[in-house]
Amino acid sequence: MGVVRDGVVLAEAVQQESRSHAQALPSLVERVLAQAGLGLQACDGLAVSIGPGSFTGLRIGLGYAKGVAFAGRVPLVAVPTLEALAWAADAGPGERICAALDARKGEVYAALFESTPAGPRRVTPDLALRPSDLAVRIEPPCVLVGDAGAVYRDVFAARATVRPFTTHHPRGGIVARLGWQRLVAGEAANPGDLEPVYVRPPEAELARSASR
């Protein structure tokens, strides 16, 4: 969770605990707003990480953001999770960036970017694929960021410099800053139409298809 004013991060916090997202989100939002010295009514817009990622986490996060946006009549902006992750890579000039998250079931969610003076530039769409298939797409020099780097280090270590996920993750301040850029550019979404980006179908949908 982060708060940004004119592109500058005013406050940011990360909460990692056993409680569910639904229980943790309201208190986290309240804490970060207090650190920034703001109330929710002072916010000009909300940014939410739209995925890919945990199906349950995405639904809860987006549902909460939609509720706040509707109740407060605040614009809502969607920020791709892998793009926010790429901004945390600390890549040098001329390096490529691979943002990759463990999708379980032997797959990863990934997207490739190029490091530019203006920030990461997207090269591929978000993908769901096997780690070995991603590895052959990586062209050194490349920085890999995301928890897939730890889970599949033996696959990626020869192709990229793997950043620790504990220090290089899609922080709330990054999501807020990217959301601010989109809001200024007039890219606010209709909360009623906004859906999580899963990349691959949720398990429930796969189960229904199998039963047919």
Residue pairs with C-beta under 8 A, 6 or more apart in sequence:
1 12
1 13
1 14
1 15
1 28
1 29
1 31
1 32
1 172
2 9
2 11
2 12
2 13
2 32
2 171
2 172
2 173
2 174
2 175
2 176
2 177
3 9
3 10
3 11
3 12
3 32
3 33
3 35
3 36
3 38
3 43
3 176
4 10
4 173
4 176
4 177
4 179
4 180
6 180
7 177
7 180
7 181
9 173
9 176
9 177
10 35
10 36
10 37
10 38
11 32
11 33
11 35
11 36
12 32
12 171
12 172
12 173
12 176
13 28
13 31
13 32
13 35
13 172
14 169
14 171
14 172
15 24
15 28
17 24
20 60
21 56
21 57
21 60
21 61
22 60
22 64
25 60
25 61
25 64
26 64
29 40
29 68
32 172
33 39
33 40
40 68
40 72
40 74
41 72
43 72
43 74
44 74
44 75
44 183
45 74
45 75
45 76
45 77
45 179
45 180
45 183
45 188
46 65
46 68
46 69
46 74
46 75
46 76
46 77
46 179
47 76
47 77
47 78
47 79
47 175
47 176
47 178
47 179
47 180
47 182
47 183
48 61
48 62
48 65
48 76
48 77
48 78
48 79
48 175
48 179
49 58
49 61
49 79
49 80
49 81
49 84
49 170
49 175
50 58
50 62
50 78
50 79
50 80
50 81
50 194
50 196
50 197
51 58
51 80
51 81
51 196
51 197
51 198
51 199
52 58
52 81
52 82
52 101
52 103
52 109
52 126
52 128
52 197
52 198
52 199
52 200
53 81
53 101
53 109
55 196
55 198
55 202
55 203
58 196
58 197
58 198
59 196
62 194
62 195
62 196
65 76
65 191
66 76
66 191
66 192
66 194
68 74
69 75
69 76
69 191
70 191
75 183
75 188
76 188
76 189
76 191
76 194
77 179
77 182
77 183
77 187
77 188
77 189
78 182
78 189
78 194
79 175
79 178
79 179
79 182
80 111
80 126
80 197
81 101
81 170
81 197
82 99
82 100
82 101
82 109
82 110
82 111
82 126
82 146
83 99
83 111
83 113
83 120
83 122
83 178
84 170
84 171
84 174
84 175
84 178
85 99
85 101
85 145
85 146
85 168
85 169
85 170
86 97
86 99
86 111
86 113
86 120
86 145
87 119
87 120
87 170
87 174
87 178
88 145
88 163
88 168
88 169
88 170
88 171
88 174
89 97
89 99
89 115
89 120
89 143
89 145
89 163
89 168
90 143
90 163
90 168
91 97
91 115
91 120
91 143
92 115
92 141
92 143
93 115
93 117
94 115
94 141
95 115
95 141
95 142
95 143
96 112
96 113
96 114
96 115
96 123
96 138
96 139
96 140
96 141
96 142
96 143
97 112
97 113
97 114
97 115
97 120
97 142
97 143
97 144
97 145
98 110
98 111
98 112
98 113
98 134
98 138
98 142
98 143
98 144
98 145
98 146
98 156
98 160
99 110
99 111
99 112
99 113
99 144
99 145
99 146
100 108
100 109
100 110
100 134
100 144
100 145
100 146
100 148
100 149
100 156
101 108
101 109
101 110
101 146
101 147
101 148
102 108
102 146
102 147
102 148
102 151
102 152
103 109
103 128
103 199
103 200
106 130
106 131
107 128
107 129
107 130
107 131
107 200
108 128
108 129
108 130
108 131
108 134
108 146
108 148
108 152
109 126
109 127
109 128
109 148
109 199
110 124
110 126
110 127
110 129
110 134
110 146
110 148
111 122
111 123
111 124
111 125
111 126
111 127
112 122
112 123
112 124
112 137
112 138
113 120
113 121
113 122
113 123
114 120
114 121
114 123
115 121
115 143
124 137
126 197
126 199
127 134
127 199
128 199
128 200
131 148
131 152
131 155
131 156
132 155
134 156
135 155
135 156
135 159
138 144
138 156
138 159
138 160
140 159
140 160
141 161
142 159
142 160
142 161
143 160
143 161
143 163
144 156
144 159
144 160
144 161
144 162
144 163
145 163
145 165
145 168
145 169
146 165
146 169
147 165
148 156
149 156
149 160
149 162
149 163
149 165
150 162
150 164
150 165
153 162
156 162
182 188
201 209
